[in-house]
Amino acid sequence: MAPSRQSQAPPYAKDERVLCFHGDLMYEAKIMEVVVKPGQKPEDAQYRIHYRGWKASWDDWVSQDRIRKFTDDNKQLASQLQAQSRMRNPGPKGGKKGVKTNGSEMSSARGSEERAAGSSSFGRGPRRGRDYELENEDAFHARPSIKLIIPDILKAMLVDDWENVTKNNQLVPLPHPHPVSKILEDYAAYEVPKRAAGSSHVDILEETLAGLKEYFDKSLGRILLYRFERAQYADIYKKWMSEDPEYQGKTASDSYGPEHLMRLLVSLPELIAQTNMDQQSVNRLREELVKFCTWLSKNTEKYFVSHYESPTQDYIQKAKD
């Protein structure tokens, strides 16, 4: 059930023409619906967005932080982001498949049209975004990069995951029996005792895991789903927004598991390239992530599901429309 409406006006209005972030890029969109949960402030409203030129199956519920006013300045920003994306991924038009991103070759395993929906190689969007020149190119290339080594067993899990969803039309069961939040807690319980109490090494670990959880919560609906999974996400999102005590207050990290977490990990190199982190911080982050991936690779049987579920024919048809 969608959040109930409030009388006080949110920052954006129904039918307003806006720009909306989808992954790293912004696209022209229209606000189809504005809703607010009971007791929330107008600025906490949720907006149902329809991207111009896209099927309704791509409509998305987003918060205020993903929306920008349809102004000349913001249109210019959207165009710059498009140009930067093309600079990062040069090649023939439409050649998204097989792109090797800035750090992990496995991110190319999600080079299908579903994965491209939220990645920096997202090639479809407002045509006007291709009309501007790239600005601050030197500053862009000076951004820190991270090369994340993924254990072979996790690479294999990613490939199997891709085939199960995109080829076999199957889904990871939700809510996941081993959600991301529990995995991160288990890893902290394993790793913290190995470090000196109160040391900076413990602080760095805690900051890394907290950041990983926050990144996952914010990016799941934007860049970590295949197209076939979006209807499933819409269903569980409604449950998060409902008054059901079983789901109230839950987030993506409480419902999704390591299959989707791995998709985030292989996308982190390109995400971190968009931040202002210095190289020393990036190096520390890489060390922590490598340790985490190594630990997770030794516990795949415990945390990854052994069987994906087969949805109904009605769901399959809905996902393809």
ZICOR-V599101 format. One record per residue. N is the residue number from 1. RES is the residue in one small letter. SS is DSSP state (helix for helix, strand for strand, loop for the rest). Layout:
N&RES&SS ; N&RES&SS
//
This chain:
1&m&loop ; 2&a&loop ; 3&p&loop ; 4&s&loop ; 5&r&loop ; 6&q&loop ; 7&s&loop ; 8&q&loop ; 9&a&loop ; 10&p&loop ; 11&p&loop ; 12&y&loop ; 13&a&loop ; 14&k&loop ; 15&d&loop ; 16&e&loop ; 17&r&strand ; 18&v&strand ; 19&l&strand ; 20&c&strand ; 21&f&strand ; 22&h&strand ; 23&g&loop ; 24&d&loop ; 25&l&strand ; 26&m&strand ; 27&y&strand ; 28&e&strand ; 29&a&strand ; 30&k&strand ; 31&i&strand ; 32&m&strand ; 33&e&strand ; 34&v&strand ; 35&v&strand ; 36&v&loop ; 37&k&loop ; 38&p&loop ; 39&g&loop ; 40&q&loop ; 41&k&loop ; 42&p&helix ; 43&e&helix ; 44&d&helix ; 45&a&loop ; 46&q&strand ; 47&y&strand ; 48&r&strand ; 49&i&strand ; 50&h&strand ; 51&y&strand ; 52&r&loop ; 53&g&loop ; 54&w&loop ; 55&k&loop ; 56&a&helix ; 57&s&helix ; 58&w&helix ; 59&d&loop ; 60&d&strand ; 61&w&strand ; 62&v&strand ; 63&s&strand ; 64&q&helix ; 65&d&helix ; 66&r&helix ; 67&i&strand ; 68&r&strand ; 69&k&strand ; 70&f&loop ; 71&t&loop ; 72&d&helix ; 73&d&helix ; 74&n&helix ; 75&k&helix ; 76&q&helix ; 77&l&helix ; 78&a&helix ; 79&s&helix ; 80&q&helix ; 81&l&helix ; 82&q&helix ; 83&a&helix ; 84&q&helix ; 85&s&helix ; 86&r&helix ; 87&m&helix ; 88&r&helix ; 89&n&loop ; 90&p&loop ; 91&g&loop ; 92&p&loop ; 93&k&loop ; 94&g&loop ; 95&g&loop ; 96&k&loop ; 97&k&loop ; 98&g&loop ; 99&v&loop ; 100&k&loop ; 101&t&loop ; 102&n&loop ; 103&g&loop ; 104&s&loop ; 105&e&helix ; 106&m&helix ; 107&s&helix ; 108&s&helix ; 109&a&helix ; 110&r&helix ; 111&g&loop ; 112&s&loop ; 113&e&helix ; 114&e&helix ; 115&r&helix ; 116&a&helix ; 117&a&loop ; 118&g&loop ; 119&s&loop ; 120&s&loop ; 121&s&loop ; 122&f&loop ; 123&g&loop ; 124&r&loop ; 125&g&loop ; 126&p&loop ; 127&r&helix ; 128&r&helix ; 129&g&helix ; 130&r&helix ; 131&d&loop ; 132&y&loop ; 133&e&loop ; 134&l&loop ; 135&e&loop ; 136&n&loop ; 137&e&helix ; 138&d&helix ; 139&a&helix ; 140&f&helix ; 141&h&helix ; 142&a&loop ; 143&r&loop ; 144&p&loop ; 145&s&loop ; 146&i&loop ; 147&k&loop ; 148&l&loop ; 149&i&loop ; 150&i&loop ; 151&p&loop ; 152&d&helix ; 153&i&helix ; 154&l&helix ; 155&k&helix ; 156&a&helix ; 157&m&helix ; 158&l&helix ; 159&v&helix ; 160&d&helix ; 161&d&helix ; 162&w&helix ; 163&e&helix ; 164&n&helix ; 165&v&helix ; 166&t&helix ; 167&k&helix ; 168&n&loop ; 169&n&loop ; 170&q&strand ; 171&l&strand ; 172&v&loop ; 173&p&loop ; 174&l&loop ; 175&p&loop ; 176&h&loop ; 177&p&loop ; 178&h&loop ; 179&p&loop ; 180&v&helix ; 181&s&helix ; 182&k&helix ; 183&i&helix ; 184&l&helix ; 185&e&helix ; 186&d&helix ; 187&y&helix ; 188&a&helix ; 189&a&helix ; 190&y&helix ; 191&e&helix ; 192&v&helix ; 193&p&helix ; 194&k&helix ; 195&r&loop ; 196&a&loop ; 197&a&loop ; 198&g&loop ; 199&s&loop ; 200&s&helix ; 201&h&helix ; 202&v&helix ; 203&d&helix ; 204&i&helix ; 205&l&helix ; 206&e&helix ; 207&e&helix ; 208&t&helix ; 209&l&helix ; 210&a&helix ; 211&g&helix ; 212&l&helix ; 213&k&helix ; 214&e&helix ; 215&y&helix ; 216&f&helix ; 217&d&helix ; 218&k&helix ; 219&s&helix ; 220&l&helix ; 221&g&helix ; 222&r&helix ; 223&i&helix ; 224&l&loop ; 225&l&loop ; 226&y&loop ; 227&r&helix ; 228&f&helix ; 229&e&helix ; 230&r&helix ; 231&a&helix ; 232&q&helix ; 233&y&helix ; 234&a&helix ; 235&d&helix ; 236&i&helix ; 237&y&helix ; 238&k&helix ; 239&k&helix ; 240&w&helix ; 241&m&loop ; 242&s&loop ; 243&e&loop ; 244&d&loop ; 245&p&loop ; 246&e&loop ; 247&y&loop ; 248&q&loop ; 249&g&loop ; 250&k&loop ; 251&t&loop ; 252&a&helix ; 253&s&helix ; 254&d&helix ; 255&s&helix ; 256&y&loop ; 257&g&loop ; 258&p&helix ; 259&e&helix ; 260&h&helix ; 261&l&helix ; 262&m&helix ; 263&r&helix ; 264&l&helix ; 265&l&helix ; 266&v&helix ; 267&s&helix ; 268&l&helix ; 269&p&helix ; 270&e&helix ; 271&l&helix ; 272&i&helix ; 273&a&loop ; 274&q&loop ; 275&t&loop ; 276&n&loop ; 277&m&loop ; 278&d&loop ; 279&q&helix ; 280&q&helix ; 281&s&helix ; 282&v&helix ; 283&n&helix ; 284&r&helix ; 285&l&helix ; 286&r&helix ; 287&e&helix ; 288&e&helix ; 289&l&helix ; 290&v&helix ; 291&k&helix ; 292&f&helix ; 293&c&helix ; 294&t&helix ; 295&w&helix ; 296&l&helix ; 297&s&helix ; 298&k&loop ; 299&n&loop ; 300&t&helix ; 301&e&helix ; 302&k&helix ; 303&y&helix ; 304&f&loop ; 305&v&loop ; 306&s&loop ; 307&h&loop ; 308&y&loop ; 309&e&strand ; 310&s&strand ; 311&p&loop ; 312&t&loop ; 313&q&helix ; 314&d&helix ; 315&y&helix ; 316&i&helix ; 317&q&helix ; 318&k&helix ; 319&a&helix ; 320&k&helix ; 321&d&loop
//
